[in-house]
Amino acid sequence: MSDTLRAAKLEAGKEPGEWVFSAQATFAGVDVPLRLGAQSWGTLNPARDNAVLVCHYYTGTMRAAGLNPDGTPGWWAALIGPGLALDTDRFFVICMNTLSNVQAHDPSIVTTGPDTAHPDGQLWGPRFPAWDFGDLHAAQLGLMRALGAPRWHAVVGPSLGGLQALQWAAITPELAPRVMAVATSPQIGPALRDAFTPFLRQVAQAGSPDEALRLITFFGLGADGMELMFRDDDFSRYLSSRSGTASLSHILDLARLIETHNLAAVAPSPELFARWIRSGLRLLTVNIAVDQFFPAAEMRAFAQASAGAGVNHTHMEFASSHGHLGCVNGTAAFAGQLQALLNTPVRPLHPVSAAEYLQHP
């Protein structure tokens, strides 16, 4: 496996369920002391085979459930908890911040990126290396190893979180036998590549996260979502409440990362499908009928090809007045399918494979 990480460890935070994952990392030839915050719910069983990795979306954090500091619920709180789809009476559910987490100026968010401290005491700034999905996968694999889990029970997530889940399916399907990706695509299409990202870079020249977040929110919600949420509310006040903890350089770094997403770069589709059939992967993809980031047709065609090749691939679509953000505001549409996925039996992990992936580099 990757030698990107060394001396990885997981330490408990101050509050129950809080964690900090750390390691010495090498990204693009640059040594980086990596620190990423995580939050968990539920308890690891004695076999440590009930761990579910939840991956967060673009501007999200590890606070997928429970309450935020302002008292609002976590972004997937409707799915995570006792008796819910991600039943914390059965599963140990954990969510870890990405590198370059957008909310880097929130004092309770632990992340490493351009807007965090370099070992010399200054900010990393443009010295921060161009990490990729493989590096993020390696960090999450390091988290799995630190937990002592032989593999994840499942890897799930919306939007950028769904891209991470798909990368797990592509890179190590035997360690993520159940994957759900919501509001994603097998590769970045023209909406993100040719419209949103160039526009975001132009807007970012203003030097403040406010306008970048304005653009992200509009693309995320669409006209109907904007009307629904802000007809009787102050959109500027909403932006101000978010921009106070947001890092513009991290917004741009994650945009750069997202541009690199392409499952075919891991392996061509026929090879992926064969790998998924051999490993017994159970794949659930969910798309939203009106999504300005990930048009449903992109994943629909991939799902048809995947299922046609013999992969156990379930695909569904639903409509949401919140557009792309239906992936966090419309979870009732796919909660039942997620629960069914988590209850689906999978092939046991071969002991040799388990030993190989659990050994520390």
C-alpha positions as CSV (number, residue, x, y, z in Angstrom):
1,M,0.0,0.0,0.0
2,S,0.9,3.7,-0.1
3,D,3.9,4.9,1.9
4,T,2.4,8.4,1.9
5,L,1.8,8.3,5.6
6,R,4.2,7.4,8.5
7,A,3.8,7.2,12.3
8,A,0.0,7.5,12.0
9,K,-2.0,7.7,15.3
10,L,-5.4,8.5,16.5
11,E,-5.9,10.4,19.8
12,A,-9.1,11.1,21.7
13,G,-10.2,14.8,21.9
14,K,-11.6,16.7,24.8
15,E,-15.2,15.7,24.3
16,P,-16.8,12.3,23.8
17,G,-16.5,11.1,20.2
18,E,-13.9,13.7,19.3
19,W,-10.6,12.5,17.7
20,V,-7.5,13.9,16.1
21,F,-5.8,11.8,13.5
22,S,-2.1,12.7,12.9
23,A,0.7,11.4,10.7
24,Q,3.9,12.4,8.9
25,A,2.8,12.6,5.3
26,T,4.5,13.1,2.0
27,F,2.4,14.8,-0.7
28,A,4.0,15.5,-4.1
29,G,7.4,15.0,-2.6
30,V,6.8,17.5,0.2
31,D,6.8,16.4,3.9
32,V,3.7,17.5,5.7
33,P,2.9,17.0,9.4
34,L,-0.8,16.0,9.0
35,R,-3.5,16.7,11.5
36,L,-7.2,16.0,10.8
37,G,-10.1,16.2,13.3
38,A,-12.8,13.5,13.4
39,Q,-16.1,12.9,15.2
40,S,-17.7,9.5,15.9
41,W,-21.0,8.2,17.2
42,G,-21.7,4.7,18.5
43,T,-19.3,2.1,19.7
44,L,-16.8,-0.2,18.0
45,N,-17.7,-3.8,18.5
46,P,-15.1,-6.4,19.7
47,A,-14.4,-7.6,16.2
48,R,-14.1,-3.9,15.0
49,D,-16.0,-4.7,11.9
50,N,-19.0,-2.3,12.4
51,A,-17.2,0.9,11.4
52,V,-18.8,3.1,8.8
53,L,-16.8,6.0,7.3
54,V,-18.9,9.0,6.4
55,C,-17.2,11.5,4.1
56,H,-18.2,15.2,4.1
57,Y,-19.2,17.5,1.3
58,Y,-17.3,20.5,-0.1
59,T,-18.0,23.0,2.7
60,G,-18.9,20.5,5.4
61,T,-16.9,19.3,8.4
62,M,-16.7,16.2,10.6
63,R,-19.9,17.4,12.3
64,A,-22.1,15.0,10.4
65,A,-24.5,14.4,13.3
66,G,-25.2,15.7,16.8
67,L,-25.3,19.4,17.2
68,N,-23.1,22.2,15.9
69,P,-21.8,24.9,18.3
70,D,-24.7,27.1,17.4
71,G,-27.2,24.4,18.3
72,T,-28.2,23.5,14.8
73,P,-28.1,19.8,13.8
74,G,-25.2,18.2,12.0
75,W,-25.6,18.0,8.2
76,W,-26.6,14.3,8.1
77,A,-28.2,14.2,11.6
78,A,-31.4,12.8,10.0
79,L,-29.5,9.7,9.0
80,I,-27.1,9.1,12.0
81,G,-28.3,8.0,15.4
82,P,-30.1,5.3,17.3
83,G,-32.7,3.6,15.1
84,L,-31.8,5.7,12.0
85,A,-30.4,4.5,8.8
86,L,-26.9,4.7,10.2
87,D,-28.0,3.1,13.4
88,T,-25.5,4.0,16.1
89,D,-26.8,1.2,18.3
90,R,-25.3,-1.1,15.6
91,F,-22.6,0.9,13.9
92,F,-19.6,2.9,14.9
93,V,-19.9,5.9,12.6
94,I,-17.0,8.2,12.0
95,C,-16.4,11.3,9.9
96,M,-13.0,12.9,9.4
97,N,-12.2,16.4,8.0
98,T,-10.5,16.5,4.7
99,L,-7.2,18.3,4.1
100,S,-7.9,21.9,3.4
101,N,-11.2,21.9,5.1
102,V,-13.1,25.0,4.2
103,Q,-14.0,25.9,7.8
104,A,-10.3,26.2,8.8
105,H,-10.8,29.4,10.8
106,D,-13.3,27.6,13.1
107,P,-11.1,27.1,16.2
108,S,-12.7,23.6,16.8
109,I,-11.9,22.4,13.3
110,V,-8.6,20.5,12.9
111,T,-7.3,20.4,9.4
112,T,-4.1,20.8,7.5
113,G,-3.9,23.0,4.3
114,P,-2.6,26.2,2.9
115,D,-4.2,28.4,5.6
116,T,-2.7,26.4,8.5
117,A,0.7,26.6,10.1
118,H,3.8,25.3,8.4
119,P,6.5,23.9,10.8
120,D,8.4,27.1,10.5
121,G,5.5,29.0,12.2
122,Q,4.3,30.8,9.1
123,L,1.3,29.7,7.0
124,W,1.9,27.1,4.4
125,G,0.3,29.4,1.7
126,P,1.4,28.4,-1.9
127,R,4.0,26.1,-0.5
128,F,1.3,23.6,0.4
129,P,1.6,20.6,-2.0
130,A,-1.0,19.6,-4.5
131,W,-2.4,16.5,-2.8
132,D,-5.0,14.3,-4.5
133,F,-7.7,11.7,-3.9
134,G,-5.2,9.0,-3.5
135,D,-3.6,11.0,-0.6
136,L,-7.0,11.5,1.0
137,H,-7.7,7.8,0.6
138,A,-4.4,7.0,2.3
139,A,-5.3,9.3,5.2
140,Q,-8.7,7.6,5.6
141,L,-7.0,4.2,5.3
142,G,-4.6,5.3,8.1
143,L,-7.7,6.2,10.2
144,M,-9.1,2.7,9.6
145,R,-5.8,1.1,10.6
146,A,-5.6,3.3,13.7
147,L,-9.0,2.1,14.7
148,G,-7.9,-1.5,14.3
149,A,-10.7,-2.2,11.9
150,P,-10.0,-4.9,9.3
151,R,-12.1,-2.9,6.8
152,W,-15.0,-0.5,6.7
153,H,-18.5,-1.9,7.0
154,A,-19.4,0.8,4.5
155,V,-18.1,4.1,3.1
156,V,-20.8,6.7,2.3
157,G,-21.1,10.4,1.6
158,P,-22.7,13.2,-0.4
159,S,-21.2,15.4,-3.1
160,L,-17.4,15.6,-2.4
161,G,-18.1,13.0,0.2
162,G,-19.6,10.8,-2.5
163,L,-16.5,11.3,-4.7
164,Q,-14.4,10.1,-1.8
165,A,-16.7,7.0,-1.4
166,L,-16.3,6.2,-5.2
167,Q,-12.6,6.5,-4.9
168,W,-12.7,3.9,-2.1
169,A,-14.7,1.6,-4.4
170,A,-12.1,2.2,-7.2
171,I,-8.9,1.9,-5.2
172,T,-9.7,-0.8,-2.5
173,P,-13.2,-2.3,-3.0
174,E,-12.3,-5.2,-0.7
175,L,-11.9,-2.7,2.2
176,A,-15.2,-0.9,1.4
177,P,-17.6,-3.7,0.5
178,R,-20.6,-1.4,0.7
179,V,-20.4,2.1,-0.9
180,M,-23.1,4.8,-1.3
181,A,-22.3,7.9,-3.3
182,V,-25.0,10.6,-3.3
183,A,-25.0,13.5,-5.9
184,T,-21.8,12.5,-7.7
185,S,-20.5,11.3,-11.0
186,P,-17.8,8.9,-12.2
187,Q,-15.9,11.9,-13.6
188,I,-16.1,15.7,-13.6
189,G,-18.3,17.0,-16.4
190,P,-18.6,20.3,-18.2
191,A,-20.8,21.9,-15.5
192,L,-17.9,21.8,-13.0
193,R,-15.0,21.8,-15.3
194,D,-16.0,24.5,-17.8
195,A,-18.5,26.7,-15.9
196,F,-18.3,26.5,-12.1
197,T,-14.6,26.2,-11.4
198,P,-13.4,28.9,-13.8
199,F,-16.1,31.2,-12.5
200,L,-15.1,30.4,-8.9
201,R,-11.4,31.3,-9.7
202,Q,-12.5,34.7,-11.2
203,V,-14.8,35.4,-8.2
204,A,-12.0,34.5,-5.8
205,Q,-9.9,37.4,-7.1
206,A,-11.9,39.6,-4.8
207,G,-9.9,38.1,-2.0
208,S,-12.7,37.2,0.3
209,P,-14.6,34.0,0.8
210,D,-18.0,35.8,0.8
211,E,-18.4,35.9,-3.0
212,A,-17.0,32.4,-3.4
213,L,-19.6,31.1,-1.0
214,R,-22.3,33.1,-2.8
215,L,-21.4,31.3,-6.0
216,I,-21.2,27.8,-4.3
217,T,-24.6,28.4,-2.6
218,F,-26.3,29.4,-5.9
219,F,-24.9,26.5,-7.8
220,G,-25.8,24.2,-4.9
221,L,-29.3,25.3,-4.4
222,G,-30.4,26.5,-7.9
223,A,-33.1,29.1,-8.4
224,D,-35.8,27.0,-6.7
225,G,-33.7,26.3,-3.6
226,M,-32.7,30.0,-3.3
227,E,-36.4,31.0,-3.5
228,L,-37.3,28.4,-0.9
229,M,-34.6,29.3,1.6
230,F,-34.2,33.0,1.2
231,R,-37.5,34.5,0.1
232,D,-38.1,35.6,3.6
233,D,-34.6,35.5,4.9
234,D,-31.4,37.7,4.5
235,F,-29.0,35.9,2.2
236,S,-26.2,38.3,2.9
237,R,-26.5,37.6,6.7
238,Y,-26.4,33.9,5.9
239,L,-23.2,34.3,3.9
240,S,-21.6,36.4,6.7
241,S,-22.4,33.7,9.2
242,R,-20.5,31.1,7.0
243,S,-17.6,33.3,5.7
244,G,-16.3,34.1,9.2
245,T,-14.8,30.7,9.6
246,A,-14.1,29.9,5.9
247,S,-10.8,30.0,4.2
248,L,-10.7,31.2,0.6
249,S,-7.4,29.3,-0.1
250,H,-9.0,26.1,1.1
251,I,-12.1,26.7,-1.0
252,L,-9.8,26.9,-4.0
253,D,-7.7,24.0,-3.0
254,L,-10.7,21.7,-2.7
255,A,-12.0,23.0,-6.1
256,R,-8.6,21.9,-7.6
257,L,-9.0,18.5,-6.0
258,I,-12.5,18.0,-7.3
259,E,-11.3,18.8,-10.8
260,T,-9.1,15.8,-10.7
261,H,-11.9,13.3,-10.0
262,N,-12.0,10.6,-12.7
263,L,-12.5,6.9,-11.9
264,A,-11.1,6.0,-15.3
265,A,-7.7,7.4,-14.0
266,V,-7.7,4.7,-11.4
267,A,-8.7,2.0,-13.9
268,P,-10.7,1.8,-17.1
269,S,-14.4,1.0,-16.6
270,P,-14.1,-2.7,-17.7
271,E,-11.3,-3.2,-15.3
272,L,-13.2,-1.5,-12.5
273,F,-16.3,-3.6,-13.2
274,A,-14.3,-6.8,-13.1
275,R,-12.7,-5.8,-9.9
276,W,-16.0,-4.9,-8.3
277,I,-17.5,-8.3,-9.3
278,R,-14.5,-10.2,-7.9
279,S,-14.6,-8.3,-4.6
280,G,-18.4,-8.6,-4.3
281,L,-18.8,-4.8,-3.9
282,R,-22.4,-3.5,-3.2
283,L,-22.7,-0.1,-4.8
284,L,-25.5,2.4,-4.3
285,T,-25.5,5.6,-6.3
286,V,-28.1,8.4,-5.8
287,N,-28.6,11.4,-8.0
288,I,-30.9,14.4,-7.9
289,A,-33.0,15.3,-10.9
290,V,-32.0,19.0,-11.0
291,D,-28.4,19.2,-9.9
292,Q,-26.2,22.0,-11.3
293,F,-23.0,20.3,-10.3
294,F,-23.6,16.6,-11.2
295,P,-26.3,16.0,-13.8
296,A,-28.0,12.7,-13.1
297,A,-27.4,11.5,-16.7
298,E,-23.6,11.3,-16.0
299,M,-24.1,8.7,-13.3
300,R,-27.1,7.0,-14.8
301,A,-25.1,5.9,-17.9
302,F,-22.3,4.7,-15.8
303,A,-24.7,2.7,-13.5
304,Q,-26.4,1.1,-16.5
305,A,-23.0,0.0,-17.9
306,S,-21.9,-1.2,-14.4
307,A,-25.0,-3.2,-13.7
308,G,-25.0,-4.5,-17.3
309,A,-21.5,-5.9,-16.7
310,G,-22.7,-7.8,-13.6
311,V,-21.8,-5.4,-10.8
312,N,-24.2,-5.3,-7.9
313,H,-25.0,-1.7,-8.5
314,T,-28.3,0.0,-7.5
315,H,-29.0,3.4,-8.9
316,M,-31.8,5.8,-7.9
317,E,-32.8,9.4,-8.6
318,F,-35.1,11.8,-6.9
319,A,-36.3,15.4,-7.3
320,S,-35.5,18.1,-4.7
321,S,-36.4,21.7,-4.6
322,H,-33.0,22.2,-2.9
323,G,-31.2,21.1,-6.1
324,H,-27.8,19.6,-5.5
325,L,-28.1,20.3,-1.7
326,G,-30.9,17.7,-1.7
327,C,-28.0,15.4,-0.8
328,V,-28.1,16.9,2.7
329,N,-31.6,18.4,2.9
330,G,-33.5,15.6,1.3
331,T,-32.1,12.5,3.0
332,A,-35.5,10.9,3.5
333,A,-35.5,10.1,-0.2
334,F,-32.6,7.6,0.1
335,A,-32.6,6.6,3.8
336,G,-34.4,3.4,3.1
337,Q,-31.9,2.4,0.4
338,L,-29.0,3.2,2.6
339,Q,-30.4,1.1,5.4
340,A,-30.9,-1.8,3.0
341,L,-27.3,-1.4,1.7
342,L,-26.0,-1.6,5.3
343,N,-28.0,-4.7,6.0
344,T,-26.8,-6.5,2.8
345,P,-24.4,-9.5,3.5
346,V,-21.0,-9.3,1.7
347,R,-18.2,-11.7,1.2
348,P,-15.7,-12.1,4.1
349,L,-12.4,-10.4,3.8
350,H,-9.6,-12.8,3.0
351,P,-7.3,-13.1,6.0
352,V,-4.2,-12.5,3.9
353,S,-5.7,-9.3,2.4
354,A,-6.7,-8.1,5.9
355,A,-3.2,-8.6,7.2
356,E,-1.7,-6.8,4.2
357,Y,-3.8,-3.7,4.6
358,L,-3.6,-3.5,8.4
359,Q,0.2,-3.6,8.5
360,H,1.7,-0.2,9.0
361,P,4.2,1.0,6.3
